């Protein structure tokens, strides 16, 4: 149970950081960029 709570907390913190950063850049992430990011993170952590 604690791991899911930590995961949720981390996700909430990440969203708080990511959204203003995205707005500051005045650009929106598209699906392609997100997919590339996920692939790169997957390679790094797996």
C-alpha positions, 0 to 999 in steps of 0.5 A, a space after each residue: 500500500 505504501 508503494 502506491 501512495 508514494 507513486 501517487 504522491 510522486 505523480 502529483 508532484 511531477 504533474 505540478 512541475 511539468 504543467 507550469 514548465 510546459 506553459 512556460 515553454 508556450 508549447 504543448 507536448 504531442 503524442 510523438 514526443 511523449 512516446 519518445 520520452 517513454 521509450 528513452 526512460 524505459 531504456 534507461 530504467 530497464 
